[in-house]
C-alpha cells in the first residue's frame, strides 16, 4: 500500500497457475503480443499458458521492474475511509494498517467460487464439488455425475469424466461453441486483430447474451453431440440422493459438480459501500460509482472481452488510474510522490502472500 512519499504496493503472486492440473486446457493461444511495455515484447500468450512457472516468471519480471517497495505476507481484511475522508485505511490480519489516497482492488474476478442457490443442494446426500476443487476423474469412476454449467470448464471436465462415469451436463441454455482456430489461427489472434478483443460494444456479439461460448478445440461439439456426456435442461431441484428433472422424472445420482464460475473476491470492501446486494463491485469501466478514489483491475468484462486477461489488463489499468488521478486533482487532493495509487492484488479475500 502506498504511504505519502513512498512507493509501497501489496501484491499477490496469485495461485491460479499453482492450482492448474495437467488436464486443464487454457483458453488461449498465440502468438498474441502483450501490451505490457515493461516486459519483453516477444512474450506471447502461448508462452504464458505453458504452466504456472512461466506465468510466475513473467509476473516477477514485470513486478520487480516496476515497483521498488513490495510488501508481501499481508492479508487485507478490511478497507475503510480515513477519518478525514481524504483516503483509505487497509487493516491486515496481522494487525497492520496501511494508508493511501487511492486504492485499486486487483484481486481479479476468479478468486471466489460461486455456488448458486440450487433447490435442495444443501441437503443433497451425495457429493457436491465446485470445479475449482476438481483434480482428476478417478474418484468418480462408475458413478452417476451431474455437472451444472455450460462453460469451458464444464464441458472439459464432462468429457474427461465421461470416460469413467455416467455424466450429464445440466444447463439453462443450449451449449454454444466457438471454434478455437479459424483459418489456421487461434481465435484470440482474430479477436485482437479485428479489435473485438478490446471493444466493449462487442459483448452481445461475442456472448449472445448467454455468457462466453465454449472454445471448441475441434472435438468438444462432436463429443457432446454423441451423447457421452449428454446435455439436459437444468433440473428443478435435488431431493435426498435424487435429481428431479424439468420433466418431473427422478433419478438417483452420486455427485453434483458445480461449474458455475467465480465472483470477485472483494469482501474486504464491503464496509465502504462499494458492493451491490450480490457482493459485486459497483463500477463503470473499473472506476467505482459509489466510492471516490476506488478502482478495479482484472474484473471479467470490466471494459471488454480481454479485461480479465494479461493482454487486456494493461489498457484497463491505465484507463482506471488516469481517471482516478484526474478526479483526485479536480477535487484538490494532493497526490503523493512516486506512484500515487495503492494497488491491492491477489487471488482471494484480499490475500497477499
N, C-alpha and C positions, 0 to 999 in steps of 0.2 A: 504494500500500500504506500502511496506517496505521502510524505510529510513535506511541509513547506521548505523549499530549498533543497530537497533531496530527490533522488530517483529511487523509489522503493516499490517493488511490484510483487504481489503474491501470485504465483503461477503454479499450476499443477501439471506435471508431466503427462497426465492422462493415463487411463487404464484400458482404453479400447483395444489398442494393439496387444496388450498383455492378455486380454480375455479371448482373443481370436483363436479358434481351433483350426486344425488343418482342413477341415471340411468347409470352412467358410469361403464363400465366393464373394469378393468385394465388387460392388457395382461400379467399377471404374476401369478405365483403360488408358492407353497412351499412344503416342506421346501427346500430352496436353501441357503447354507451357504454363508455368505458375506465375501469377502477377505479384510475386514477392521479390522486391528489388534487392533485398539484403541477403538472399541466398543464391546459390549457383544457378545461373539462368537455364542450364540444361537439365535441371531436375524435372522429372516427369511424374505424372500421376501413376504410371505403371511402376516406377521406381518405388514410390511410397507404398504401393499395395503389395510389396513382396513380403511384408511382415512387420511386426512391432519394432524390430531392431532398426529397420530402415526409417520408419516413421520417427522413432526416438532420436536417431542421429540427425535427421532433418530438423526436428524441433529444437534440439540442443544447439545446433549450429545457428539457427535463427535467433533463439533467445539470448545466447551468450554474445552475439554480435550487437544486440540492440540495448541490453539493459546492464547497467553497471552494478546495481544492488538488487539482488533477488533474494527474497525471504521465503524459504520453504518450511514445511513442517507445521504450518499453522492451519487449523481447521476453523474457518469463519462460521460462527453460529448465528450471528445476528448483525444486521447493519441498521443503524438508526441515524436520524439527523442530529447534528450538533445542537447544543442549547441555543446558540445564536442563529441557527438556521442557515449558516453560511457554508455548510459542508456536511460530511458524513463521518460517523464513527463505526468501525468494524470491531466487534468483540469476538475473540477467538476462544477455542475450547481450553487453552492453557492459561487463560486469564489476561492475555494481551489485548491492547486496544490500539488500533491504527486510525489515523485521521487523514482525510483527504477532501479537497473541494469538489472533486468529481469521482464518480465510480462507474466502471464498466464491468458488468457481470458477463464473464466469458466462460461460464460453466457449461455452455452448449445446450443442445436440445435432446441429447440422448443419455442422460445421466440417471433418470428416474423411470424405471419400468412401469408402464401403465397397465393397471388391472381394472378392466371395465366392470360395471355393476351388472354382471350376468346373473339373472334369477337362479337361485339355487347353488351358486358357485361356492359360497362359504360353507355350506353343509354337504357338499359333494363327498361321497365316500371314497372315491378313488384318488389318484394322484393329480395335483394341479401344479403346473410348472410354467413360469414365464420363459419365453425362448432365450432371454438373457442368461438363464441358468442351464440351458440345454448344452450338452457337451458331445454326446455320442449316441448312436442308435441302440447299442447292445442291451441296455436296461429295459428296452421296450419290446424285445423280441417276443413274438407270439401274442402281443397284447392288442386290444382294440383302442385306438387313439383318435381323438377328435382335435383338430387344430383350428383355433379361432383366429381368423385373419386371412387376408388375401394379398399380402405384400411379398417382397422378395424373400424375407426370412421364412415366412410361412410356406411358400412354395418350395424353397430349397430344402427345408427340413422335412416337409411332407414327402418329397421324392426320395430323400435318403431313408426315412423311416419305412417307406412302403416296401423296401427290400426285405424287411424283417418283421413288419407288423401290418395290421389292417388299419388303414389310415383314411380319414375323411377330412377335407378342408371345409369348414363352415364359414360362409361369407355372406354379407348383406347384399353384395352386388356380384354379378358375374366377373370372373377374373379378366383382367385386361393385361395384354402383353405388349412390350415394345422390343423390337429386335436389338440385341446388344451391338451388332455390327451391321452397317449398311454400306453396300458397295466396297466391302473390304476394310472399312474404317469404323472405329469404335463410335458409338452414338454420342459419347461425351465430346468427341472432337467435332462432330457435326453441330452439336448444340453450341459449342464455343464459337465456331466459325460463322454460324448464322446469327449469332447474337441472342439466341433464345435462352442461353445459359444464364445470362445476367439481366434479362428483360422481365421486369415484374409483371407486365401485362400478359406474359406467355403462360401464366399459371393455369388458366382454364384450358388452354390448348394442350398443355402437357399432362394435365391430370384428368381432364374431362369431368371435373367436379367430384371425382371419386377417389382422390389420392393418387400418388405416384404409381404408374404401372409397373408390372414385373419385368425386369430386364431379362429377356429370353436369350440364352446362350446358343439356342438352336435346337434344344431338346425339351425344354420345360413345357411348352404348349402341347407338343405331341404326347408327352408322357402323361400329363393330366387328362388329355382327351382320350387316352387309352383306358381310363378308369382306375388306374393304380398309381397314385392315390385318386380317389374320386372327389368331386366337389358337390356340396349340397347347400341350399339356402340356410341361413343362420337358424339354429334351433330356438325353440321358445324358452326352454328352461331345463335345468338339471333337477333330478329328484332322486335322492339317495345315490345309488350307483348307476342310475339310468339317465339317458338323454331323451328329451321329448322333442321330436322334430316338428317342423311347422305344419305337417300333415297329421299331427296328433299321434303318430306311431312312437312307440317306446323301444328303447334298445339299451341293453347293459353295455357299459364301456368301462375301460380300465383307467384311462388318463385323459386329461384335458390340457393341451398346450396353448398358452396364450401368446400368439404372435401379434400382439396388439400395440406394439410400438412403445414409445417413450414420451415423457414430458420433461420440460426443462427443470433441472434441479435447483430452483431458486427460492427455496423455503426461507432462506436467511433474509430475504427481502420483504417477508410478509408484514412486518411491523411498520414498513414505510407506506403502506397503501399502494404498493406498486403492482400488485397482482389482482386479477379478476376473481370471480367467485369459483373458478375452476383451478386457481393457483397458477394461472398462465400470465406472463408479463403483459401489461397493457402498454403497447408501444406503437409507434409509426416509423417504419423503416429503421428500427433499432434504437430510436430515441423515446424514452419514457413519456407517455402522455399524461401521467399523473404526478411524477416526481421530478422537478427540475434538477439537472445535474446528473441524472442517472441514464446510462445507456446499456446496450446489449450487443454482443457479438456472438455469432455462431448459432443463432436460432434457425430452425428449419423454416424456409420460405420467409426469412426476415425481410429480404428485399427481392430475392429471386431464387430460382432453382439451385443455384450454386452457393447460396448463403451458408449452408452448413458443411461446405467443403473447403479444402485448402485453396482451391483455385478461385473461390468467391469471397472468402472471408477477408482478404486484404482490402478489397474495394469497400466492403461494408464497414470495416474498421475505420478507414479514412473518412467515410461519409459520417459515421456516428461521432467521431472525435471532432471533426470540423464543426458540426452543428452544436455540440456541447460547448466548445470553446467560444463560438460566436455568441451563443446565448449568455454564457458567463460574462463575456466582455460587455455585452449590451446591458447587462444588469449591474455592471460596475464591480464585479468580483475580480480580485487580482489573482492571476494565475501564478502558481509557484514556479520557481526557477527549475530548469531542466524539463523533464517530461511531466506535464501537468495533471495527468489522469492516473487514478488508482485502477489498476487492472486486476480484477479478481477472476482467475480462471481455474477450471478444474473439471472433475468428472462426476461430482455429485455432492449435494448438500454443502457446498462451499468448502470442499476439502482441498487442501494443498499439501502435497506430500514431498 
